[in-house]
Amino acid sequence: MTEPIGLTALEHALDDLIERVSSLRAARTAYPGELAQTLDAALAELDTAIDLLAAAKAELSRGSAARAASRAAAPSAS
C-alpha cells in the first residue's frame, strides 16, 4: 500500500494506531497467558505502521520532486 495519503488522514491513522497499541498493552497485562495472540496482533499493527510510513514517504518524495522540478523550470533571475 503506497497510495497517496493526506496529512489529515495520516494524523487520524496515527492516532488510531496509538490507541490500538495502548489496547495491546492492556491485553498483555490482562491476558498474560495469551502472549502469542497479543504478539500476533502487535505484528499486524506494525505492518499497518509500515504501510502508513511507506505512503507518507512516497508522498514526501513526490512533493520534493515536484518542488525540485518547479525550481528547475523557474526562469533565472540573473
N, C-alpha and C positions, 0 to 999 in steps of 0.2 A: 504494500500500500504506500505509494508515494504520490498520491493525488494532492493537488493544491489544498492548503488549509489556511484560512484566515486567522488573524491574531485572536479575534474573539472566540472562534471555535477552538483554537489551541488553548486559550485560557480556561474555557469550560472543560475541555478534555483533561487538562492537568488538574483542575480542581476535583473532577470526578476520580481521577487516579489517586489523588491524595486521600480521598475518602475511602476508596477501596483498600488502600494499603493500611489505613487505620483499622478497617474491618478485619483484615488479615491478621493484624497484630492481636486484636481482641480474640479472634478464633484460635490463635496459637495458645493464648492463655486459657481460654475457656475449654478447649479440647486438646489437652496435651497428648492424648493417646492417638490422635489423628493427624500427626505431623506430616505424613506423606501426602494427604489430601490438601493440607494447607500449603505445602511446598508446591504441589502441582498448580494450585490457584495463584500462588506468588509468581511462578514461572509464566503463567498465562498473562498476568499483569505486566511482567517485564516485556513480554512480546508486544503488548499494546504500547508500552512506553517506547520501544524501539520503533514501531510504526509511526508514532507521533513525532518522534525526533527526526526520523528519516524524511517525513513530509515537511517538517519545519526547515530542515537543512536544504531540501530541494527548493523550497520557496525562497529561502535566503539566497541561494545560489542564482536562481533566476533573477531576483532583484538586483544582485550585484552585477550580473552580466548585462542587464538592461541599463543600469547606471553607467557602466563602462562603455557600452555602445553609444549611449546618449552623449557622453563626453567626447568620444571619438568623432561623432558626427557633427558636433557643435563647431561653428566657424571659429577660427583662431582670432584672438583679439590683437594680434601683432600687426 
